[in-house]
Amino acid sequence: MRFKRFNKFMNLNTKNYLRYAVGEILLVVVGILIALQVNNWNEERKLKLSEKKVLLSFYNEVSNNLNSLKTSIDEKKTIIKINKEILNKTSPNSDWNSNVKLDSLMYYFTVSGWIYVSDNGVLNELVNSGQLNIIENNKIKSLIASLPQQINQITEEDRLYRDDLHQYFLPFLGKNYRLRNITSYRELYAYNKSDLGNSKHELNDIKIINSLEFENMLTIQAIWIKFSIEMCENLRIKYLSLQDLIEKKYPEVNFNEVSQNIESGFWG
């Protein structure tokens, strides 16, 4: 009888112990799951903050590049305009019967090697460090990933054209035109004057207008620069699309002050 009571008592204790143990295990498991969830939430929050910071930094870099790109495009379009004006006068027996002085137009031809130089610090960091992976928006990610090749293509085309300018066009002008005379028509420098005065050498400037070689140079130059403008305009459209996507992603950000906000670590 005593054995039965003892056995019953042990069975009750065992059941209570098992319930207690299962309860403890469940509490531990729930605690671990909650801790993991909190850790995942913190990691996701950190990634979102990192994504926001890098995209706003990139937005600021794109703004600077858009300004540089506009200058490059505007200068190249001016060169095309000048080329057309000169080409309208070139022929075997043509004379310069224009209200505009040839020297003022030749200035643009001789300093026409405008190249687009982009600021790619943030872009290179994004692409080379693997930070593209933290960007959620696939369209933004895809557009950013395509930029290096497009920028490199523009840089290479501009470099090839500038090589032609220095190796072929300018040596020709050095023998057939008084380049000193063109320096008084535009000031490019903030701390030094461009004007070097007029040349004392006698030279018939009309001969260059009658030159087929010079006409061909103008034509080649126009073709190269038009191609470069086309690529630059496509890059400008891509830059603007990226900025638009980033603005829509962060509507709470004052993008007029994005540079200051990045530096202070505040994006509201």
C-alpha angles and dihedrals in degrees: 000000000000089000091054091051091048091048091049090049091051092048091053092048091048092051091047091048092049091050090049092047093048090048091051091049091049091050091050092048092048090048092051092048092049091048091050091048092050090047091050090048091051092048091048090049091050091050091050091050090048090048091050094048095048094045092050090048088050090048089055091048091051090052090056091046092050089057092050091045092051091053091050093047093046093050092048092049089051090053091052090051092050091046091054091049092053093042089056087064101042116107138122094270103020125138126206101255099162133120088227118080114243091225091062091053095043089058090069092047094053097046095039098118094108110161129187111241112188129201103236104168097116093035092054091047091051095049101037100040096049093245089134086082092068092059109099099191106084094200092055090046093050094048092049092048090054095052102081094059093046093048092046090052092053091046092050094048091049090048092052091049092048089051089056090049094053099035100041117007100046096043088053092050090046088064099037108033139046099242093181090071093063096060095083095062103073138022113215099163129079096200104028132048117239096208111106096171128243128313119249092208117110113236134153104235092192091071090071090055088054092049118109089200091058091047089053090050091054090049094049091046092051092050093050095046094046088054090049092049090052092054092044092051090051090051090049090054090051092049091051091047090053092049091049091052092048092048090052091048092054107031091162093065122098098224092188087070099032094123093057092042092055092050093050094043093239121119103175 
